[in-house]
Amino acid sequence: MVSRRSVGGGAIAKLRRAIFGGTFDPVHHAHLEVAREARVKFSLDQVLTIPAPSPPHKSTRTPFEHRYRMVELACAGDSWLAPSRIEEKRERSYSVLTIEELRREYPRDDWFFLIGADAFAEIETWFRWREVVLMVDFIVVSRPGFVYDIPAGCRVHRLDTLALNASSSAIREQIRAGASPAEVPAPVLAYIREHRLYRLDALDTRPSP
C-alpha cells in the first residue's frame, strides 16, 4: 500500500503509478527486476502488476486465478509492487479500458505504462490506441541500443536493461520436464508444484478459495 505525501500548504502530492500488465504465465524474476529498475529510474510510487484474463495479442491456458495467485506471491514483501485484479472479470484485456478505470479512481496521479519494446511495436494495432497514448507515458523496456519506432503523440521513456533473458514459455517447458528453473521465485515455484501447473497431465481447474 502506498500513501500520499503532504506538500507545502497542506496540499496532497500526486503519485507516480505504473501499469505493468501481462499474462504472467508464470511470473518470473525478470518481470520483477524490470519493475524494480523502472521504479528506481523513474521515481515510481507504485507498480500495479495486472494479470490479463485473455489478452488480444497472446493466448494462455492457465486460469486467471492461478496466475493472479503467483503474481501475489511474487509481489509479497514489496509495498510498492501491487497485484491487481482489475481485469479479472473481462472477456478480453484492452489496455484503454484498464487505463480509463484507473484514471477515474485516481484522477490526480501521473500514469505510466510499463511495456516491452516488442509489444510497443504493435501499439498502432491496439484497440483505441490513439486514446491510450494521450492518457499515459510509456516506459519501454528493451536491450541497450535496440531501436524502435515511436508513433506521433507517444510520450516514451527508455528503460534499457539486460534483465530480459527469461522466457515464460521456456520456463513452462522446463517445469513440464521436471526441472526447477532458477528464474522462478521460490514461493511461485512451490505454488506451481502444489497445483501441478504446466504438467501434461495437469487438470485445468481453478484453485480452491
N, C-alpha and C positions, 0 to 999 in steps of 0.2 A: 504494500500500500504506500503510495506517495502522498505527501502532504504539501499544501501550498505555502509558499514563503510570503511573509509580510514585507512590503517595501515601504519607502518613505511616505508619511502621511496616512498610514494605516491601510493603504491600498493592498490588494492581494495580487501577487505576481502570477502571471500566466505560466503554465508549464509547457515544456517541450516534450511531446509524446510522439512515439514512432509506432507505426503499424508494421508488424512482421508476420505475414501470412505464408501459408504453405500447406502441403499435405502432411509433413512431419511423420513420415511412414517408413522408419521411425525417426524421431528427433535424435540428433547426434551432436558430438562435441563441436563440429564445425559450425552448426547453427548457433550454438551458444557463444562461441568465440566471435563470430561476426556481430552478434548483438552487443557483446562487451566492447568490441572495438568501435562500433557505431556510437555507443553511449559515451565513451571517453572522448572521441574526436569531435562529436557534435553536441556535447553537453546535454544529453537527453536525460530527462527526469524519469521517463518510463518507456519501456518497450513492451507493447502488447503483442503477445505471441498467440496467433489465431489459427488453429487448425481449420482447414476448409472442408466442408462436407462433400462437395463434388465440384472441384474447380473446373472451369470451362476448358483449360488448356492441358489438363492432366487427368489421369484416371487412377483410382485407388480402390482396392477391395477391402481394406481394413476398416471396420466400422469406426465411425466418428468417436464414440466413447472411448475405445481403446487408445486412439491417437491423442485424444484430449488428456486422458489419464497419464500417458507417457510424457506429454508436454508439462503437465502439472508437476510430475516428479522431477523433471529436468530443471524446472524453474525454482524449485524449493530452495530456500536459503538466500535468494537474491530478491530483495523487496522491490527493486526497480523493474524486475523481469516478471511480467504478469500474464498468466494463461488466461485466455478469454473464450467464452462460449458464444460469442456474438453471432456467429454464422451457423450455429448448431441446427436450427430449425429450417434452414433454407434448402431448397432442392438444388439450387445452383449457387456458386460462390462468385458474386460480382463485386469487385472492389468498390465501385462507385456507391453501392448500397451500404456497405460497411462504413465507408468514409462519411457519408451523409448522416448515418445514425450516430456515429461517434462525435461528429461536429455539433449535432443537436444536443448531445449530452454534455459536452464540454466545449461550449462555443467560444470561450475566451482563450483557449490554448492554441499553441502552434503545432501543426500536424506534419509529420514526415512519413514517408513510405519507404521502408527498407526492402530492397529488391535486388536480385542478381542481374547481371548485365544481359544474360541470355533472355530472361523474362522481360526485361525492359525493352529489348529489341523488338518485342511484339506489341508494345504499348498501343500502337495505332490500330490493332485488331481488337482491342478491348471494348466491351460494352460501354458506351457513353464516355469514351476515353478523353474527349476534349473537356468534359466537366471534371474528370479526375485530375487533370493537370492543373486546373485552376484552384483545386482545394488542398493540395499537398505539395510539399517539396519532396523530391526523390533522393534517397541515399542509395546510389547504385554501386553494388559490390562487384568487383572484378579483380583479376590479377593485374599486378603493376604493368603499365604500358598497353593494356588492352584498349582498343579503340572501338567506340560505338557511336551511332548517330543519335542526336538529340533533337526530337521534333520541336518545331517552333512553339514557344509558350511554356515548355517544360523548365522547371527550376530544378537543376540537378547538382548534387554534391557527390564527388567521387569518394569511394572508400576502397582504396587499393589494399589488398590483403593476400596473404598466402594461405589463409585458413579455408581453402576450398577443395581440399583433396578428397574428402569423404563423399561417398555416393550412397544414397538411401537404397537404391536398387541393388548395388553390390553388397551392402550390409545385409539386406534381406536374403540374398543368395548364400552368404556366409553362414547366417543363422540357420537357414534351411539345411545346410551341410553339416550342422552340428558345432560350428565354431562359435567363439565368444569374441566378437570384434571389439578391439580397444577403442574404437571411435564412438561407442555407445556408453553413456553414463551408467555406472553400476546399478542404480535403482531402476533405470529403464530396462536394462538387460534382465534384471530379476523379474520385472513385470512381464516381459516378453516370454521368459521361460515359464512363469506361473500360468499364463494364459495360452501357452502353446501357439503363439503367433508365428506366422511365416512358415510353419511346417506344412508339408504336403498333405498331411492327414488332419490338419487343424480344422476345427469347426468354425464357421464364420458366424459366431454368436456374439452378442453384447455381453460385457462383464456384468457381474452381479452388482446391484446398487450398494 
